[in-house]
């Protein structure tokens, strides 16, 4: 119980400090995890590991829920152009830097590029909704972030998953599933809305817990299935405001913080100190190229906020952490490279969210 109390206390402290400093709570949760792992002689145990794994799946499921297909369809052309540019140019530049100049392997270089080319939809959404509901211009910005999110997940899947016959069968079944579920889900959730047994919430928990089994059968990573399940069920889950708020509260108030904390405990301070110049090189390269490639096209398609978009899209937090963690778990990153990537993701997210200022986007009728 002592370890659990320590973890909860540190996560609570991280939340309080984050609110006072005005930065994303997950960043502080990672930092207190780093402190616990390096200075407090923290020892993980099975219960925390299980909660952290569940937190990862819930985090990716929520990321999928944030992919609003209606918004995407409305702004599909311009959002795709801005999003592809914002992901592709940093990816190519970072791959060249890592492989040809720093002599990392092809796989490591591609994973480094994926990690630092990502954009956290959660951070973009939080910044855009800081003063109320999204207006039309802000929805346009969010839709571009969604495209980057999808590209990051796609790149991670291609790099880290092996395509087999089972995988192809799974995707075929999932396509059928995705066509049937939205309509059926709306009917079920409407029928049981507001019931005392919280059946809708239990259904979502069942889906998230079943993702692990589905991933083993399909031969692909569970985080991809969690993300896909979120996208498919978003059509009816987000319509139920109370359910949506409960999912957000449990995910970002309890299990996701444990995931971020546990990620922090595995980061080596010595690796950070010994590679500070490399961290700054990755950060500077990624930030400048992503800013330039985003802003250049945002000037045409989002002329009111190109500078804002260029800076904000440099926050790779959620997807960057997930790609780095999976790369480490699968043996593609060693302890040193893992620590470098986590540090760079944290630094980039802090700088982006500190520099960015919410634009005054007038609501369009």
Protein Blocks (a to p, Z undefined) as FASTA:
>chain_A
ZZmmmmmmmmmmmmmmmmmnopafklmmmmmmmmmmmmnopacdfklmmmmmmmmmmmmm
mmmmmmcfklmmmmmmmmmmmmmmmmmmmmmmmmmmmmmmnopafklmmmmmmmmmpccf
klmmmmmmmnoccdfklmmmmmmmmmmmmmmmmmmmmmmpccdfklmmmmmmmmmmmmmm
mmmmmmmmmmmgoiaklmmmmmmmmmmmmmmmmmmmnopafklmmmmmmmmmmmmmmmmm
mlmmmmmmmmmmmmmmmmmmmmmmmpcfklmmmmmmmmmmmmmmmmmmmmmmmmmmmmmm
mmmlmmmmmmmmmpcklmmmmmmmmmmmnopacfklmmmmmmmmmmmmmmmmmmpccddd
dddZZ
